[in-house]
Amino acid sequence: QKQFAAWVIRFERECANPSFDRDDFHGEGTALSQHLKQVLGDAYRVVYAKPREDPNHKTNRRTEIFI
């Protein structure tokens, strides 16, 4: 939970910055989602979704996480 909170705070602070590395941000979000899926197991569905603030949010906007 702390890792997700820090990740969201990072986005809120930096997303308006033109040099914000969105690929890195999404990579970190995907990695956190994969870890969550490993913890929860097959009984839960985990889907990573890009935030609307991302100019490319309609491209590959949702990714289901499998382990």
C-alpha positions as CSV (number, residue, x, y, z in Angstrom):
1,Q,0.0,0.0,0.0
2,K,2.8,2.4,0.8
3,Q,4.4,1.8,-2.6
4,F,1.2,2.5,-4.4
5,A,0.7,5.7,-2.4
6,A,4.2,6.9,-3.1
7,W,3.7,6.1,-6.8
8,V,0.4,8.1,-6.9
9,I,2.0,11.1,-5.1
10,R,4.9,11.1,-7.6
11,F,2.4,11.3,-10.4
12,E,0.4,14.1,-8.8
13,R,3.5,16.1,-8.2
14,E,5.2,15.6,-11.6
15,C,2.6,14.8,-14.3
16,A,2.3,18.4,-15.4
17,N,6.1,18.6,-16.0
18,P,6.9,18.3,-19.7
19,S,9.9,16.2,-18.9
20,F,7.9,13.7,-16.8
21,D,8.9,10.2,-18.0
22,R,5.5,8.6,-18.5
23,D,7.0,5.3,-19.8
24,D,9.0,5.0,-16.6
25,F,5.9,5.8,-14.6
26,H,3.8,3.2,-16.4
27,G,6.6,0.6,-16.0
28,E,6.6,1.2,-12.2
29,G,2.8,1.0,-12.1
30,T,2.8,-2.3,-14.1
31,A,5.5,-3.7,-11.7
32,L,3.5,-2.7,-8.7
33,S,0.4,-4.3,-10.3
34,Q,2.3,-7.5,-11.0
35,H,3.4,-7.7,-7.4
36,L,-0.1,-7.1,-6.2
37,K,-1.4,-9.9,-8.4
38,Q,1.3,-12.2,-7.0
39,V,0.1,-11.4,-3.5
40,L,-3.6,-11.7,-4.3
41,G,-3.4,-14.7,-6.5
42,D,-5.9,-16.1,-9.1
43,A,-8.9,-15.3,-6.9
44,Y,-8.6,-11.6,-7.9
45,R,-8.4,-9.8,-11.2
46,V,-5.8,-7.0,-11.3
47,V,-6.1,-4.4,-14.1
48,Y,-3.6,-1.5,-14.7
49,A,-5.2,1.5,-16.2
50,K,-3.5,4.7,-17.4
51,P,-4.8,7.9,-15.8
52,R,-6.8,10.3,-17.9
53,E,-4.2,13.0,-17.4
54,D,-1.9,10.9,-19.7
55,P,-2.1,12.4,-23.2
56,N,-1.9,8.8,-24.5
57,H,-4.4,7.3,-22.1
58,K,-6.5,5.9,-24.9
59,T,-3.6,3.9,-26.3
60,N,-3.3,0.6,-24.4
61,R,-5.3,2.2,-21.6
62,R,-6.0,-1.0,-19.7
63,T,-3.8,-4.0,-19.1
64,E,-4.9,-7.1,-17.2
65,I,-2.1,-8.5,-15.1
66,F,-1.5,-12.3,-15.2
67,I,1.1,-14.3,-13.4
